[in-house]
Amino acid sequence: MTRPVARQAVDRIVEWDFDHSTDEGLLERMWHRWDELRDQSRFIKTTVAGPDDVWVMTRFEDVHAALRDHELFSNVSVTVENEVGAHRFIPEELDPPEHGKYRQLLTPWFAPAAVDAMEARVRSWCVELIERFAADGRCDVATDFARLFPTTIFMEMMGLPVERSAEMVRWAETMMHTRAADDPDGTLRQEAVAGVMEILGGLLAERRAEPRDDLISALIAAEIDGQPMDELDLLQMSILLYMAGLDTVAGELSAFFHHLATHPADRRRIVADPAVIPVAVEELLRAYSIVSTGRVVTRDVDWRGCPMRAGDRVLLPTGAANRDPLAFPDATEVAIDRARNRHVAFGAGPHRCAGSNLARMELAIALEEWHARIPDYRLDTAEPLRFHSGGVAGFSRLPLVWET
Ligand code: HEM
């Protein structure tokens, strides 16, 4: 139910009938829409995104502050379109202090030294994938590369059979990006969740019987307050890692390739000077941030002039925050070697991305190895593009062509 907005409480509150889970068709529209909304107002009120009223924050300083204020903004549900309690992704949907107990189990696996130790494997897998299609002069970079690449790394890290990557990719795609109109009773999505649960549940049973040196065996052996995690918590942690590690890297990679295919000067700079890649990764992450996470307001409050009530949701689009001209000069432009770049593409505060070291390495290796083999490419205009928005945005289809 929509409540009337106290319009006098902030300089201007814009109401926007907005469902951020719908397919937006084209990439630019998502970021331009954030830019337009930010120009209109600091807080946007939406009424159709989910069961509760949702405040969308558009400014960097607000998104940054809200991400860090876990007492006022609870993580109990990070998807604004779902009822609170619809799922309990661990550790993302836990608040401190409980959150820290689970999060610290992941820390050693994603620390810089652990990620460095994975580099050779990640690089060789990346090269193997690119060489599958480099001589063809075309590929769908979203499906043939961006999605398969992080999936396989995740499968290896968890101890899952890499030969089932294609299934995991298909399920992830269905689970996270099926439009409600294409699956009105949710059957397709339920089947995908069941498929993922089956494979993760099977892995848990195997590792309980015979532990190995992998993340899932470590989680099974771990204790929270002196007790092992139960099966449901283990599954909810595994599924969060699956979604957090695959969809995000895939979405960012597809956005990066869309930019580079349509901005030849930036592409040529990367080819001519691969040393710029780590800085370019930060800039592309900033300009094309894909995660919009949610929070639940814990008490009635007038927050920076916005009249929030306990139970309201807030949506924190990193894609709006990171293009705020008050935070970055020429914020809506890509400056491929931008020097100061304190973006929130990986979030901020207690839930700041646990996998950011791995993500940065994957993104840099992808750009290095791709451009060493396929320096010049463009969009295949004969084929349709497909973009999904929602909690994690990106391309589902992005066909590219190049000369061989
Ligand atoms: C470019 C790729 C990635 C981006 C843009 C990204 C972004 C984010 C963001 C914005 C959050 C905070 C969500 C919130 O505050 O509710 C987050 C959390 C998280 N990310 Fe990532 N992520 C990426 C890659 C990864 C990878 C590769 C992994 C691991 C395999 C990972 C694991 C996690 C986990 C476990 C959390 C939850 C942390 C917590 O609640 O303490 N992410 N990520």
Residues whose N, C-alpha, C, O or C-beta is under 5 A from the ligand:
A	BS01	HEM	V78 P91 E92 R103 L241 A244 G245 T248 V249 E252 V291 T293 V344 A345 F346 G347 P350 H351 R352 C353 A354 G355 L358 A359
